[in-house]
């Protein structure tokens, strides 16, 4: 089968690999029908993910059809359309039982697909711990609607949940890329008084203004003054940092009011400085880390109910055989790209 493969730093390539087989009684084999390119894939390509193993098939955001299952798999069966969780997790360890599935202690736990084991930018993918990692897509939900459930929608849902957003809050979201928009959609579910999006790209600011006209939009240069002007207490009550830019961590805590929650979702290329003397007295609560993707079933229900729609984010479509071009478009942000979808066929 065709599989897009991490060869080594700065090099991906399309390769031929054998179709995956069941290796464990908890595995499932999924025929990939639609996948997408994630910024984390770009991080792997450029060597920013040291745990990524050369030779693995990349890709961790996908939907597909179950082909076969191990004898212990109970929640899905062959023929089911499913979302695939970015994380594999056992459901039994201390961290899984507390909902911290990103920290699952199983050897395949956490972000493994497309990083430490073969992922989904291929015709087929093996999913360990299938009962936890696969969720059946409702009949009225399309593959396109479900595509982001296992990764960036789970990230947005998780970030909004741990940020403890209330209806009295002003929420600042830094970054209007795909994950930022998913965070915006999930924050809207909590009905805060104001949502402000800060984004440097003119095209992405226009995207937000066009699709979410009730959301306030600003630029990095104007962000601090803009947030102070549009908040009750000299800063945002909640800040969610999704951009991972050179100055966005600093912007996040500077735009927060005293005693605010600052949630860091972004993956940075470089270490960030925590200037405690400068923020002394603000009494901020920082929440950081990778997504705990344990709410996929809830997210699918919200999509089914018409409360979340991410289909406007898919701006470009490619066949699997065209994935080199797809990466070029996505990585270089050509043609006002938001998110690139890849059909799981040759």
N, C-alpha and C positions, 0 to 999 in steps of 0.2 A: 504494500500500500504506500501511497505518498505520505510523507511526514516532513514537516518543516523542523529542522534540527539545529540545536546549538552546537556548533563545531568547536568554538573557543572564543575568547574575547575578540569582539569586533566582527565575528563571522557567524552568520546563519546560512543554511543551505537546504534546498529541497533534496530529500534522500528517499530511497526505497527501503522500507522495513517490512518485516513479517507482520501480518495481522496479529494483534495481541490475543493471548489466550488467558483463560482463568488460571490464576496461580494460588488462589486461596478460596475457601468455602464462603467467604464474605464478599468476594469480588463480583463485579458485573462488567460485561463488555457492552459498550455503547457505540452505535454507529452515529458519527457526528454529522448532523444536518446543517448546523450553523454555528460558527465561532466568530470571535472578534479578536482584534489586536489590542492589547492593553499596554499602558505606559510601563508597567512592570516588565513586560517582554523587552522593551527598549532598554530598561535598566540591566537586564541580563546580558543583552547584546554588548553593552558598553562596559561590562565587568563590574557593575555596582552591586551584584548579588553574589557574594563569594560562595554561598552554599549551592549555587546552581552547578549542575554536573555536566561537563561536556559530553555530547552524544545523546542527550535527552531531547525528545520532541517537545517543543515549546507550546504554550497556549494553555490557559486555565479558565477561560470564559466561553462557555459553549452550551448548546442544547443538542439533544439527539434522541435516538430510539434504542431502547434496550434490545440487544441481540441475544444475550445469554446471561445466566446468573449462577452463582455458586449455590450449593445446597442449603446454606444457612440464610440466604437472602429472603426476606419475607415481605418487604414493603413495595417491591416492584416486580414486574414479570416481563418476559419478552413481548415486545410490541408496544410497551408504554412509551409515550413521549415524556422526556424528563429534562429538568435542569440539572446541571452538574455543579456541585459546590466547589469553590476555589480551594477549600480546605478538606482534607481527609481527616476523620477523627473517629475514635473507637466508641465513644459514648459511655465508656465505663470507668475511665480513670478519674482522679480527683478533679482535674481541670475541666474535663467534659461534663461531669455531673454538676459543676457550678456554672456551666455556660461559657467557659473560657476555652472554646474548642480550638482556637488558634495555638494553644499551648498543650494540646494533646500529647501525652508521653509515648504513644505508639511510635514505632520506627517510621511509619508513613504519616505520622500526625502533623497537623498544621499545613502550611503551604508546601505541598509536595508536587502536585500535578503541574507539569510544565517547568519544574524547577529541579526536583530530585528524582522524579519518576516521569515517564513519558506522558505528555499532555495532549491537548485536543486540537492543535492545528494539524490535523491528520484525518484520515478517513474513519479510523476507529480509535477508541481509547479504553484502557482498562481502569476501572474506578474501584479502588480498595474501599472497604467499609461502606458498601453500596447502600445499606439501610439508612445510614446517616448522610451520605453524600449525594443521594439522588432524590428528587422530588417530582411527583407526577404533575405534568402541566394540564390544567383543566381544559376541557374540549373547546371552550369558547375563547381561550387565550392562544394567540399565534406564537410561532417560534420567535418572531421578531419582538413581540411583547415580552417574552420570557428570557430573552438572550442574556440580559444583564443581572438576572436574579442571583446567580451564584457568586458574583464578585462585586461589581461596583454598586449595584443596588443594595446588596447586603452591607457594603461599607457605609453607604449613606444612611441606611436604616440604623445600623449599629452606632454610628457617630451621633445621630440625632437622639437616640435612646440614652446613651451615656452622658449626653450634654444636659439632660434634665430640663429641657425647654418647657416653659410655661406660656400661658396666653398673655402674660404681661410683659414678655421679654422682647427686646430687640436683639436679633440674631445676625451676626456678621459671618458670612461665608467667604473665605479668601480662596479664589480660584473658581473659574466657570468652565473647566474642562469637563469631560464625561463624568468623573466622580463628583466633581463639584455640583453639576446639575442634578445628579442622583441624590446628593445630600440635600440640595434645595427642595426637591420633590418630597423627601421624607420629613424635612423640617416643616414644610407647609402642612403636613398632616397634623401637626401639634398646634396649629393656629396661633403662632406668636403675633404680637402686635405689629412688628416690623421685621422684614428680612432684607438685609443689605448684602449685595454681592459685589465683591471687589475683583476686578479682572483687568489685566493690562491690554488684552487683545481687543481691538475695536470690533472685529467680526464676532467674537464671543459675547461682548457686551450687547451687540445688536441682537444676537440670538436670544439672550435673556429678555431683553425688552420686548421682542416680538412675541415670544411664547409665554412669558410670565409677566404681563404688564403691571401687576400689583407689586412686583418686587422692585426695590430701589437698587440702582446700579451706580458704581463709582469706579474711579481709577486708583492705582496705588499711590500716585502723587497727591491725590485729594482725599484719600481714604480716612485719615485720622480726623481731619476737620469735618468731613461729611458725616462720619459716625457720631461725633459729638453733637452735631447739629440735629441729627435725627434720632437721638436717644434721650431718655428721661434723666439718666444719672451719670452724665459725663463719660459715656462709653457704652459699648455693647454689653448686655447681660451675659451673652454667650458668644464665643468666637469659635468657629470651626475652621481650622487651617488645612486646606486640601491641596494647595498649589505646590508647595515644596520648592519655592524659589529662593534666590539668594538672600532676600531681605524679608521674606514673608513670615518667618518665625518672630522676628522683632516686631513687625507690624501687628501680629496677632496679640501679643501681650500689651503693646502700647495702646491699641484701640479698645481694650477691655476696661470696663469700669472696675473700681475696687470691689473685691470679693466676687468677681465673675468666674465663670468656668471657661477655660481655654482648652479645647480638644484638638489634638494634633493627629490628623489622619494622613498627612503627606508623608511620602518617602523621600528623604533628602539624599543628595549626592555627597554631601560633606557634613561633618559634625557641626552642630549648632551650639551657640554660646548662650548660657543661662546667666544673664548679668544680674545676679541677686541684689547687689547694692543699688542698681538703678530702679529695680522694681520693689524695693523694700517698702512695706506699708500698703501695697496694693492688695495683699492677702489673696492672691490668685490661687485657684485650684487648677492644676494641669492634669489632663487625661491624655494618654498617648498609647500607641501600639497598633498592631495589625487587627484587622476586622475579626470579630467572632461571628462567623457565618452560620448561626443556628436558628435564624428566623425566616428561612426561605419559604416555608409553607405559608407563613403569615403574609409574606410579600406577594406570593402568587395569589392569595385570596384578595388582597388589595387591588391587584391588577385586574382580577376577574370582576371585581365590583366597580371598576372604572375610576378608582381613586389614584392610581399611578399609571402614567403613560410615558414610556421612554422611547417610543418609536421615532420621535423627531430627532433623536440623537444620532441615528444611523444616517449618515450623509453619503457614504460611499459603499459600493458593493463590488466584490470580486469573487471569481472562482478560486478554488484551492490552488490550481495550477498557476494562477496569477499572483500568488502571495508575495513574491518579491516586489512587484509593482505596488501592491497594497501597503507593504511596509514603507516603501519610499514615500508614498502619499501621506501616510500617518505620521512617520517620523519627521518629515519636513513640513508638516502642517500645510500641505498644498490644497488649493481650491476650497478654502474655508472648512476644512475637515473638522468634524467633531468626533465621530466614531466610525471605524471601518468594520464592516461585516464580511465574513468569508464563507461562502457556501461550501459545505463539506463534500464536494464532489470534484471529480477530476476536471 
